[in-house]
Amino acid sequence: MKAVAFDTPGGPEVLNVVDLPDPEVGQGEVLIRVQTAAVSPTDTMRRAGARTEGKEGPFVPGMDVAGIIEAIDADANTDLTVGEKVMAIVVPDGAHGAYAQRVVVPIESVVRMPEGATFAEACTLPMNGLTARLALDTLDLPEGSTLVVTGAAGILGGYVIQLAKADGLVVMADTSDADDELVLSLGADIVKLRGETFPDAVRTEFPKGVDAVVDAAVLEDDILPAVKDGGTVITIRGAKGERDRGVTFQPIWVANYAKERAKLDALRQQVEDGVLTLRVADVLQMEDAAEAHRKMEAGGIRGRIVLEFGDIPWA
């Protein structure tokens, strides 16, 4: 099979299309013939060297796929069937990444695609949708609580806003002038300009600070003044520990939700119900993976860039 991989970490230019052995279904696994894979910041970080130390390439990035089931472990107890259109979260391990024509994943990581969604749209949901769900589950805020979302115009921030509103939370989000309409359309109750003055704007709206922050923009200590005494900041790059005024920085790792099939299926249902919005910024061929990474790292993407891995005539 063809896959997009790198042997040595570096810039986007290290990504190449390579031939790798076709994966085989193991115990409790599903084989997916990939149609699309989403490109995320996690992929660009891995390409630059994150979590490759002490391992041998080729390394295949990617954590989100959509495609067609080609095979299922014969002994598995599942309602999935060969030929179904599905989406899945992939936890990369060596060659086991999403940028490939075929991947095998645990059955618990796979659900059907949302009805009416394209392959490109469906592959934007699993990893970031589960990350957003994990963030909110970790906070476990009661209805009516106040939440700040940074990086609100991005995919992760957008999913957090929409899920938080569905959970009955009051959401304030950061934005740029160009993104006001987008962030408001996602359901944020209050939007203010991002930057150094944003925590002050939060305190103007909520003088005691908000109950919690989901820090998709990785502001870390810069967002601390926005949080009430004893509040929580959910971090996505590992920042942790207690800060001033008893504010806790709580990291989350989506790999902990990679086998939460019921939660992924609930996200699928929320797409079908109009609660979640799938956003595709661009669709490129797998040969253009380096360009996709360049665009991702340049910033300003308001949706996911998606890589295509070839049409399936019988799909």
N, C-alpha and C positions, 0 to 999 in steps of 0.2 A: 504494500500500500504506500501511497504518498503521504508525507507528513511535513509540517514546517518545524524545523528544529535548529538548534545551535550546539556546537561542541564546546566552545569557550565563551564565557560571558563577555558582553561588550555592548556596542551600540546596535541600532536596528540592522546595520549591514551584516551582522553575524547570522541573521535568520536566512535559512535556505530550505528549498524543497528537497527532501531526501527520500530514499526508499527504506522502509522498515518492514520487518515481518508482520504479517497480519496477526492481530491478537486472537486468542482463542478463549471461548467462554469457560470460566471456571465455576467452582461451586458457588451458588447464590448470585451469579452474575448475568448481565445482559450484554449482548454485542449490538452496538448501534452503528449503522452506516451513516456517517456524519454528512449532513447537508450544509450546516452552518455552525460557526463557532464565534462567540463574541470576544472582542478585544477589550481588555480592562487594564487599569493601572497595575493590578497584581501581576499581569503577564509581563509588562514592561520592566517591573522590578525584578522578576525572576530572570528575564533575559539579561539584565544588568548584573546578575550574580546572586540575588537573594535565594537562599535555601539550595544552593548548588555546591557549597563547600564540602569537600571530601567525597563527592560523588563523581561518577564518570558519565559523560554524555554518550549519545546525543540526548539533549534535553528538549522535550516538547512542551511548550507553554500551553496555557488555556484552561479555563475552569467551567466553561459553559458550552453545551452543544444542543443542537436539535437535529433530528434525523429519523431514520426508520429502523425499527428493530429487525435484525437479521437472524438472531439466535438467542435462545434463553436456556439456561441450565435446566435440563430435563427434570431434575428433582425439585425444582423451585416451586414454592407455593405462591403463585401470583396470578393476578387477573390480567396481566399484560399478555399480549399475543404477538407472534411474528407478523410483521407487516404494518404494525401500528406506528403512527407518527408520535414521537415522544421528544421530551426535553430532559436534560440531566445536568447535574453538577458533577464535575470531574475534579478530583484531588490529584494534581500532578505528582508522579513518582517516576523519575527517569523518563522513559519513553511514553509513560501513561499520562498524556496531556490531551487537551481537546483539539489542538490544531492537527488533526489527522483524519484520513478518510474513514477510519474505523476506530472505535474505542470500546473497551469493556469497562463496565462500572457495576457496583453492587446494585441489586434490584431495588434496594431501599433509596437509591439516588435518582430513580427514574420515575417520571409520571407522563401521562399523555399531554400533548400540547393543548393550549387553550383553543376551544372551538373558534374557528374563523381566523386564527392567527397564522401568519406566514412562518416559514422556518426561520427567516431573519429576525422576526419579532420575538419568536418563542425563545431563541437562544439568549436573549438579553435578560431573561428573568431569573434563572435558578440561583446563581451565586449571589448577585446583589439583592435579590428578593429575600433569600434566606438570611443574608447578613442584616438586612433591615429588620426582619422578623426576630432574629436573635437579639439585636440591640434592644428592641422594645420588650421582648420577653425578659431580658436580663434586668431592665429597669422595673418592670412590673408595676407601673404607675396606675393609681386608681383613676377612674373617669373624672375629667375636669382638671387634672393636673396640667402643669405648664411645661412645655418642652421647647427648647431651641434646637434647630437643625442648621448646621453650617454646611456649606457646599450644596445648598438646596437645589440649584439648577442642574446638578449632576444626576446620574442615574440612581446612585445609592441614596443621595439626599432626597430625591423625588419619591422613591419608594417609601422612605421613612415618613415623609410628610403624609402621603396617602394612607399608609397603614396606621399612623398615629391618629389621624382624623377618624378613621374607621373604628379605632379603639376609644374614641371619645375624648381625646386630649386637645388642649389648646396649644396651637403651634405658632411659634414665631421663627422666621427664617431670614437668612442673609441673602442678598441679591445684588446684582448690578442694575443700572438703569435699563440695560438691554434685556434683562431677564425678569423684570417685574411681572410682566403679563404671564410668563410661563409659570413662575413660582406661585402666583396667586391662583392660576388655573389648576394647580396641583392640590390646592386646598388650604394653603397656609393662611392663618387668620391675620397675621401681621407680617409685613416684610419691610426690612430696612437695609440700607446700603451696607455691604460688607466693608471691612477695613478696620482701622484702629479704633474708630468711634462706635463700632457695632455693640460692644459690651455696654457702653454708656447708654445707647439707644434701648437696649434690653432693660436696663435699670430704670429708664424713664417710664417704660410700659409696666414693669414689674419691680417696684422699688425694693423689695426684699430679695430679688433675683428669682430665676426660674427653678423649678424642681430638678430639672435635668437637661443635659445637652447630649445630642448625638453628633459627634464631631467628624462629619464626613470630609471636611476641608482640612483636617489635620492641623488645626490651630493650636491645639494642646494648651499650654499655660496662658496663651493670649486670650482664651475664652473664659478663663477662670473667674474674672470679675462678674460675669453674667449669672453665675450660679448662686443660689441661696446657700446659707450656712448648712452644712451637712448634706448638700446635694451630690449629684453624681454626673460625671462626664464619661460617656462611652467613647472609647478610643479604638481606632482600627489599625494602628501601627505599633501597638505594644506598650504605649505609655501607661504607667500604672502607679498606684500608691496614693497616700493621703496628702493633700495640699493644705494651704491655709484655710482656716475656718471649718475644718473637717470635711472639705470637699474631696470626694474619692474619684480618682481616675481608674476606670474599669475597662481593661482591654477585652475585646471579643475576637474569636477566631471562627470563621465560618465552617472550617473543617469539623467543628463540633456539631454542626447541623447537617453535615453532608449525607447522613442516613436518616434524616427526619422526613420520611416520605409523606406522612400525613400533613406536615406543615407545607411542603412544596406543593402538594395537591390542593391545599387550601388557597395558596397563592394563585394557582391556576384558576380556581373557581372565582377568586376576586377579580382576575382579569376578565373573565366571562361576564361577571356582574357589573363591570365598569368601575370597580373600586381602584384598580391599578391600571396605569397607562404604560404600554410598551413603546419605547422610543428608539428608532434606528436612525443614526446620523448618516451612515454611508455603508455601502456594500461593495467589497472588493474581492477579487479572486485570491486564492491561497498564495499564488506567486507574488502577490503584492503585500505580503505580510509586513515586510520592512517599512513600506510606505504607511501602512496602517499604524505601526508603532510610532513612526515619526509624527503623524497627525495626533495621536494620543498624547504624546509627550509635549507637543506644542501647546496643548490646552485649548480651552474654548469649545470643547465638544459638548453638545447638548443632546446626547443620546449615545448609543453604543455603535462603534464601528464593528461591522460584521464581516467575517471571511467566509467565502463560499468554497465548498470542496467537491463540486461536481453534481450534476443533475442525476436523478434516479429515474429512468424512463417509466418505471411502473408505479411511481409514487402518486 
